[in-house]
Amino acid sequence: MRLGPDVPPSGGGHVGRGVPRNGGCSRRRPSAVAAAAILAAIAMSGTAPASAAGAASGRSADAPRGLERPRAAVDAAAGLGGSLVYIRRGNVWLAAPDGSRNRPVTRGGGWSSPSQSDSGTIVALRRRALVRLTRDGRMIGRPVPLIGTSQRSSGNLLVQAGPADLRVSPNGKLAAYWIGVNHQTCNPVTSMCDYRLQDDVVVTRVDRFTSFTRYGLTRDYREPSWYSNELLLMFNYGLAETVAIDRLGEGDANLAAWFSDPQGAQLGKGQAAARAPVLAVLAGTNRAGAPQETIRLYAIPGGAGLPVPICQIVGAMGGRFTDLTWQRNGRALAWQEADGIHVAPVPDLAAPNVDCTAIRDRRVLRGSEPFWGPKAVGRRDGLRR
């Protein structure tokens, strides 16, 4: 089913901040004002998405416009720049956004979480370790162990999930990922201990093992993506504010809450465009993680304000969306459905009257976990046959 104009977002009906995960609780976080202050400071330095003054004119913050998403026999990806890295049959592949020039970058299977820096270096997970690749499939250096790769690299952390959702920074120097840690709390009087699974975001150097003490752990959040080389976007699946911004350096000491869905939908797996004040997130009823029933598109007023929901995309093949990724300028979006990777142009979300029905997608690739980078596919990219 496709939603028509002015239909409020689907979202589970529970008004609040979600259900606690395994009995977990949350700590107080700085307010959305603090998040806006961080974003404004970064925007002034010229490293955040460009300003979107006036993006919020006359729009409600809790009622995004619906989107009727018709299928169209048009080349929705024609003329789009950059490239997509993605997973197909367990290997990393590279393709133009229209699905052409697709070629394998790895062999042997076991690959996941591909992403690419602005210069085109590909970073992905294999055997729970970080691997850097050139675009013709050559490994750069040795695989880098992460927290959760092995008992040795995890130290005294009891890692039960991850590493997952590995994402390289735009400058290619760092990568972020998340782990699920079995957290123990003991009563010194009774000696009774309580355990809960806690999500932690970790940042690492891409060329060497990096202890979590170097950049700190951002507790109770997961699914990181880079807002800039200095900021991380991340998501809570418990009682804290759902969407938060973390400034690189000291883990959750720098974390600032940003916003949650007023109707109580779980938000996650989001990404901000690199060169535009727009945000896309998955939204729905799944409290455990992606996939979700809806893709929600937001404008960010002034590049630093509270995101304003503008459009939503529904009707995924199989009922749910799993991953999404922006083109650099925020004028096109790629995502994963059950039948593969789809691409669609997106109108200017900061315009006074956005026509959400103009978002017409088509499936361009069979695969999963797409990530859009600015570097185009070159003649020599991909494995030599």
N, C-alpha and C positions, 0 to 999 in steps of 0.2 A: 504494500500500500504506500502511496505517496501522500505526504501532507500538503494541503493546499494553503493559500495565503492566510495569515492571521490565526493559524492553529497553534496553541501553546505547546511547548516541548513536552515529549513524553518523559517520564522520569520517576516511575515507581510509586508515586503518591506519598512517600514518607518525607515529611518536612523536617529537615534537620541536617546534620553533617555526616550521616552514614551510620553504619553499625560497627561497633568496635571489633577489631580483628583479634580473634583468640583471646578475648577478654582484655585487650590492651587499653591503656588510657593515654591521654595526650597531655603535653605540657602547654602552658600558655605561650602564644607566639606574638610577636609584634603585629600591629594592625595593618590593614590595607593601606593606611596612610604611610606607614613605614615602607611598604613595598613600592608605592608610588614615588616616594622620595628617592629610593635606590634607583629606580628606573629613570627618574628625571636627571639624577646626577650622571648616570651613564649616558643618557641621551645627549647631555650637554658636552660630554667628552667626544661625541661623534662615533661611538662604537655600538650604539643600539639602533633598532629600526627607526626609520625616519618619522618625523612628526605627522600626526593625523588630526590637526586642529579642526574642530567642528564635527568630528565623526559621530558624536553622540547626540546631535541636534534632534530633539523631539522624540527620542526613542526610549522605551522603557527598558530598564536593566533586567527585568525578569520576564520578558515576553518576546523572545526572538521570533522573527518572521518565519512562517513555515516555508517549505520548499517543495514544490511539485517538481520531481526530477524526471522528466520524460526521456526515454531513450531516443536518440536521433542518429540517423545515418549520415553523420558529418564527422569530419576528422577533427575531433575536439582537441587534439594535441598538436595540430599543425602549427609550425612556426615557433614552438616553445624551445627555449634554449636549455643548455646544461645536459645532464645525464642522470639516469637512474641506476643505482646499484641495488640488487635484489637477490633473493634466494630462489633457486630452481633445482629441484631434485637434490637438495643438500649441498649445492655448490653456489659460490658467488658468481653472479652474472652482471653484465654491464649492457645498457641499452640507451638509445635516444628516447626522449619522452613520448614519441609517437609509436614506440615499439620497434622501430627499425634499428639496424646495426646492432642487434642483440648478439652477444657472444659470451662464452664462459671465461671466467678469470681463474677459477680453481678446478681441481679434480679431486676425487677421492671421497667426497661427501663429508658430513659432520660439521658444516659451517652454519653460522647463524649471526644475527644482529649486525649486518653490514652497514657501514656509514662511510662518508668520504669528507675529507677536508676541502677547503676552498681551492687548494692547489691540485686536488685530484687523488691524493693518497687515500687508499681504501684501508679501513680498519674493520676487523670482524673477529668473532669468537670461533675458536676451534678447540675442542677438548678443554673447555672452560678457561682457555688462555687467550690473551690479546695477540692478534697477528696483524702486522702491517704488510700491505701488498702494493706493488706498482700496478699500473693499469693493464700491463701485459702478464700479470700473474706471478711475478717474481717476489719472493719474500724479502722484506727489509729487516735485517737483523734477525734475532731469534725470537720465538714466541715469548711473550711477557706474562709471567704468572700474576694472577689477581687474587684478591681475598675470595676464597671459595674454590680456587683452582685445585688446591690440595690441602691436606692437614697442615703441612709445613708452612705454606703461604698464609694460612688463615690464623696461625698463632693460637691465642686463647679464645678466639671467636668460634662459637658452635654454629657454623653456617649450614642451614637446612634448605635454602633455595638460592639459586643464582650461582655465579654472576649472570645477570640478564640485562637486556636492553642497553648494550654497550654503544656509546655515542662519542665520536671524536669531536674535539673542539674545532671551530672554523679555521684556526691557525695550525691545526694538526699537532700541537704539542702535548695536549692532555686528552684524556678520555674519561667519561663518567659512566657508571653502571650502578646497579643496585643488588643487594643481597638480602636474604631473610635469615636473621640470626635468632637462635634460641636464647632468649634473655632470661637470666636467673636472678630472682630476688629472694633473699633469705632473711628470716626474722632472727635476730641475734639472741632473743630470749627463748623462743621455742625451738630454734634450729630447723624450723619448717621452711621449705623453699617452694616458691611458686615460679612457673615457667610460662613464657608467652613468646610467640613468634613476632619479632620486631623487624620492620623494613628499615634498611639503612642505605642511603646513597653514598657512594665512594668515588673519589677522584684519583686518577693515577697518571703518572707520566707514561707516554706511549713507548718509550725506549728502555724502560727498566722497571723492576718491581718497586712499588711505592706503598709503604705502610700507611694504614688509615690514620696514623698519627700525623702525617705530613700535612694533609688538608682537612683532617677531621671527618667524622661521620655526621651525616645529616639524618637524624633518627626519625622514624615513623613516616618516612616518605620513600617513594620509588619512582620508576619510569622517568629518569632525568632526560632533559634535552637542553641544548645550549641556546640561551637567549642572545648571548654574545660571548666573546672569549673570557669575560669576567663574571657572567651571570648564568645560573642554571634555573630552568623551570622544572618543577617536580610536583608529585601528586600524593595525597594522603588517602588511604582506604580505611580510616578509622574515624575518630571524633574531632580531629583538628580541622582547621580550614583546608578545604580540598586542594586548592591550587596555591602554590607558594613560590617565591623567588629567593634564591640563595646566592649571596655574593661569595665568590671563590676565596678561600683562605682559612676559615676556622670552623668548618662543618656547620652545625645548626646554630652556632653562636651568631652567625650573620643572617639567619633565616628570617624572612618576613612573610607573613600570611598575605594572600592577595584577594582571593574570593572563593565562594562556593556557589552552587546552583540553588536559587531560592526555592525551587520546587523539590529539592532533595535528590536530584539525579546524581549518580556517581560520575565524576569527570576524571579522565585519565588519558594517557598516551598522547599528550598534546605537543604542539610545536608552534613557535612563533616564526614568522617569515624573517629572513635575514635582512631584507632591505625594505620592509614595509611594516607599518604598525597594525598587524593583523595576527590573529591567533586562531588555531583550529584544535579542537579536542574531541575525543570520543565521549559520548554521554549516554547514560542508560541506567538499567536496573541491576547490572552485574556488580556486586559489591566485592567480588574476589579479584577482579582484574579484567583486562580486555579479553574478548571482544564486547562491543556495545551496540545498541540498536541505532544510534544516531551519530552523525558528525555535526558538531556545532561550530559555526564560524563567527568570530568576534572582531570588532574594530577596537583599537586601543587609543582612546582620545589623547592627542598630544604625544603619543608614543609612551606615555607613562601613567595614564589614568586607569580607572576601573574599567575592565573590558565590557563592551556593550554587545550583546548578542544580536546578530543581524540575520543570518540565514541558518537553516539546518538541512541536512541531507539524510534521507531515510530510504527504506526499501531496498536494503542490500540483498544480493543473492545469498540465500542461506539465512537471512534475517539479521545478520550482524556484521559490523565493520571491525577490522582487527588492527590495522596500522594506517597511519597517514603521514604525508610529508609535503611541505610547501616548495614551490618554485621560489627562487631567491627574491623575486620582486613581489610576491604575494598575489600574482594574477593567475595562478594555476595551482591545482592541488592533485596529488596522486594518493590513492588509498588501496587497501586490500579488501576484497570480498571473497566469498567461497569459490568463485570461478576465476580468480586471478587479480591482476593489478589494473585499476581504472585510473584514468586521467580526465580532468575537466578544467576548462578555463573558469576563472572566478572574476566577477565584476569588482569594481572599486568599492570596497566595503565602507569607505569613508564618504561616498557620494550621498547627496540628500535623499534620493529615492532609489534604493537598490532593487533591481529586478532579480530576485533569487531564482526565478524560473529560467533565467539565462544560463544557469549552470547545467550544461548538458555533457554528460560523460560518455566515454566508451571504454571497453576493455582493450588494453593495448598489449598486455603480456600475461602469460601463464606463469605464476610465481607468487612469492610472498615477501614480506618485510622490505618494502621499497624505501629508498632514501634518495632524495633529490639533491644533487650537487651542481655547482655552477660550471664545472668543466665539461666540455662536450666530449663525445666519443671520438677518439682519434683513429686514423687509419691503422696504426700499429697496436692499438689496444686489443686486449683479449689474448687468450692462449694461442700459441702457434700450433697449427694442425700438423 
